[in-house]
Structures are given as structure tokens and as C-alpha cells.
């Protein structure tokens, strides 16, 4: 991702990136603010650390299918903050 694109996304969205196995590789400041975690606490962790239990398993299966095909997934996820 180019620095210019990342700066635009960071300014407009709560954003995280993971590798193909769900390990967090990047979070922006807005993501940290809303989750209550620092970037250092999140990077290297599996994204499941934020699972709120509010979505059925199929929600994530469909999301990961799209991502694994190289498509961009856009949507809304209810995550759990660090303090629960």
C-alpha cells in the first residue's frame, strides 16, 4: 500500500491490516483509540483478540473468503474493547 493511500485511509477510517492467517500487521491511530489497545499491543496478535461474539461464525468465513481471493472487504464489525 502506498504511503499516500495509507495516509488517506488513516484520515478517513478506522483501519487495520492482517496477514492471511489473521495476524495484525498494522493499525491506525483511530483503531487504537476506539479499541483501547496500543499498536504495540495489537501488532503480532491474531485479530480474534478483538472478537466480541456479536457475529456468527459465517460472517467471518464469508469475510475471509473474500479477502483470501484478493478482494477488498468493506464492512462493519462489532469488536470488543480492551476493557471488555
VOLO-828823 format. One record per residue (C-alpha): z, y, x. Coordinates in pm, whole numbers. Last residue first. Layout:
rec c3=Z&c2=Y&c1=X;
...
This chain:
rec c3=2771&c2=-553&c1=-1435;
rec c3=2884&c2=-316&c1=-1158;
rec c3=2570&c2=-386&c1=-955;
rec c3=2352&c2=-308&c1=-1254;
rec c3=2189&c2=-586&c1=-1455;
rec c3=1817&c2=-561&c1=-1523;
rec c3=1634&c2=-504&c1=-1851;
rec c3=1270&c2=-535&c1=-1757;
rec c3=989&c2=-311&c1=-1870;
rec c3=626&c2=-365&c1=-1799;
rec c3=344&c2=-343&c1=-1555;
rec c3=222&c2=-642&c1=-1362;
rec c3=-54&c2=-579&c1=-1111;
rec c3=-289&c2=-872&c1=-1064;
rec c3=-309&c2=-1081&c1=-751;
rec c3=-310&c2=-1413&c1=-937;
rec c3=51&c2=-1462&c1=-825;
rec c3=144&c2=-1137&c1=-1002;
rec c3=2&c2=-1256&c1=-1334;
rec c3=169&c2=-1594&c1=-1314;
rec c3=494&c2=-1425&c1=-1205;
rec c3=506&c2=-1210&c1=-1520;
rec c3=423&c2=-1502&c1=-1750;
rec c3=696&c2=-1719&c1=-1597;
rec c3=937&c2=-1424&c1=-1610;
rec c3=897&c2=-1372&c1=-1984;
rec c3=891&c2=-1749&c1=-2040;
rec c3=1250&c2=-1777&c1=-1911;
rec c3=1367&c2=-1559&c1=-2200;
rec c3=1478&c2=-1204&c1=-2124;
rec c3=1825&c2=-1050&c1=-2167;
rec c3=1998&c2=-1266&c1=-1905;
rec c3=2059&c2=-955&c1=-1699;
rec c3=1886&c2=-1078&c1=-1383;
rec c3=1942&c2=-829&c1=-1100;
rec c3=2027&c2=-1082&c1=-826;
rec c3=1722&c2=-1270&c1=-956;
rec c3=1513&c2=-1036&c1=-738;
rec c3=1596&c2=-1260&c1=-442;
rec c3=1767&c2=-1068&c1=-166;
rec c3=1601&c2=-954&c1=158;
rec c3=1607&c2=-589&c1=60;
rec c3=1870&c2=-537&c1=-210;
rec c3=2191&c2=-449&c1=-25;
rec c3=2011&c2=-235&c1=233;
rec c3=1824&c2=-50&c1=-43;
rec c3=2161&c2=44&c1=-191;
rec c3=2271&c2=-109&c1=-519;
rec c3=2380&c2=83&c1=-830;
rec c3=2074&c2=-38&c1=-1019;
rec c3=1965&c2=300&c1=-1158;
rec c3=2010&c2=496&c1=-836;
rec c3=1868&c2=218&c1=-618;
rec c3=1553&c2=192&c1=-827;
rec c3=1516&c2=570&c1=-822;
rec c3=1544&c2=567&c1=-443;
rec c3=1259&c2=322&c1=-404;
rec c3=1289&c2=-49&c1=-345;
rec c3=1101&c2=-260&c1=-91;
rec c3=1083&c2=-621&c1=30;
rec c3=1277&c2=-798&c1=-244;
rec c3=1240&c2=-1174&c1=-221;
rec c3=1067&c2=-1310&c1=-531;
rec c3=885&c2=-1601&c1=-364;
rec c3=551&c2=-1423&c1=-352;
rec c3=702&c2=-1120&c1=-176;
rec c3=879&c2=-852&c1=-373;
rec c3=821&c2=-486&c1=-444;
rec c3=1041&c2=-244&c1=-635;
rec c3=980&c2=70&c1=-836;
rec c3=1150&c2=306&c1=-1078;
rec c3=857&c2=535&c1=-1138;
rec c3=689&c2=872&c1=-1093;
rec c3=785&c2=1014&c1=-754;
rec c3=804&c2=673&c1=-588;
rec c3=464&c2=582&c1=-730;
rec c3=303&c2=895&c1=-586;
rec c3=474&c2=848&c1=-248;
rec c3=364&c2=482&c1=-242;
rec c3=3&c2=582&c1=-310;
rec c3=3&c2=836&c1=-26;
rec c3=171&c2=595&c1=215;
rec c3=-96&c2=336&c1=145;
rec c3=0&c2=0&c1=0;
